[in-house]
Amino acid sequence: MLVVWDVLVTVAYFQRPGWFETANFPFTLFGSAIALFVGFAVNAAYNRWWEARTLWGQVVNSSRSLARQAVVLIDDPVTSTEVVHAQIAYVHALRTSLRGQPLPEEALTRLRPEAVKAVEAATNKPSAVLVAADRAVSRARAGGDVEEISRAQLEESFVALSNAQGGLERIRNTPLPVHYRVLPGLFARVFCVVLPFAVVQDLGWATPIGSGLVGVMFLLAIKVGQDLAEPFRDGVHDIPMTSLCRTIEIDLTQVLGERSPDQLGAVDDVLW
């Protein structure tokens, strides 16, 4: 559509060049203002994406710390295994919760039957999984299998996971303001409409190429911002949460000495 419009403007110019000589638009000033506006929007979207990726990095690190602490600090191997399995279930539940998907099989198979019922009945399923793991630690503490200091260290890992989850949920539940989502695209399209009038006298028949390339740059910048603004959309541009969860699952099963699943690779150059 942009190229067709540029061609029409170019043809009109050569048919009636006098129409354009009287036009006096502040194209340079307008384009600079649009570039700044679009840049702010793209930076805001990227900051959301990068914060989400940073928080998932905290989930990865805290999961490894919790698994190590559970194996070393809990004397009962059954309880330590239950805590580690619950952590594997937690990251998968967090992934699907952020994407608005049902509880995955990877989470259901790692939990005890009574814990599965509690998680399925809960509104916030990842938090319910954390509660199930924390209760297992409490039972071990009551049975004398965990010292009080060790219990406090384990609780710090649970708190770190809750904090990271809260940050991820904040990003999901707080979209970019409508000004960032609507106005940059609107102004960029207006600029693309008036741009050929500014360059046709200099570029002539090359106007569709020059004006089209500049317009595409603006429109692509808008598209990049739209893609990055929703890091949990389950699309090609979102955080690769499935791969991150599989990495955590591999690391934690190896801590227990269990057979690990295969690492996930890219599908058509996209890591999910």
Number of C-alpha atoms within 10 A of each C-alpha: 7 17 16 11 16 26 20 13 21 23 15 13 20 15 10 10 14 10 12 16 12 8 10 9 12 9 15 11 10 14 17 11 13 22 17 12 17 23 17 15 27 24 14 16 23 20 14 21 22 14 15 25 18 14 18 24 14 17 24 19 15 20 25 20 16 24 26 18 19 27 19 13 18 24 16 16 14 12 19 26 20 19 28 26 23 26 30 27 26 27 29 24 28 26 23 20 18 20 16 12 12 11 19 15 11 18 23 20 14 20 23 13 11 9 18 19 12 15 24 15 11 13 10 13 21 25 19 20 28 22 17 23 24 18 13 18 24 15 13 20 17 11 10 13 20 21 15 11 10 18 20 12 16 22 15 15 20 19 13 17 26 16 15 19 21 14 16 22 15 12 19 18 10 8 14 16 9 8 10 21 18 12 15 25 23 12 19 23 19 12 18 21 16 16 24 27 22 19 17 23 16 9 15 15 16 15 23 24 15 17 24 21 14 15 22 16 12 22 17 12 20 23 14 15 24 20 19 22 27 22 28 23 16 19 14 13 19 19 23 20 23 17 16 22 24 20 17 21 27 18 19 24 18 13 17 18 9 10 9 16 13 10 11 14 11 10 8 6 8 11 17 18
